[in-house]
Amino acid sequence: MLGIYCRTSKSREEKYTLETQKAGGLKCASKLGLDYYIYEDDGISGTKDENSRAGLALLFSDMKKGRITAVYCIDQSRIERDTDIWQVFSLK
């Protein structure tokens, strides 16, 4: 199953809206022929860890449980703006 992760922050105007991010993920899921689940964090900074982002925490949990076997994110900055978070993500 494909996990589609979408995040926006409140601090500035976003280059990628939630709708744009979801559309890209749905297109990817369709192209790969995968079922999907969408994880969202609206208005939360990419510097925050999974304890502050419910969508990211659920994605990590589902990855650990083997429910999610692939992840789509329109840009790495949606997952993190801190290398420590990227290291956690890449180890899941």
Summary of the structure (lengths in Angstrom):
residues: 92
radius of gyration: 12.3
end to end distance: 15.0
largest distance: 35.6
contacts: 264
relative contact order: 0.26
helix: 42%
strand: 16%
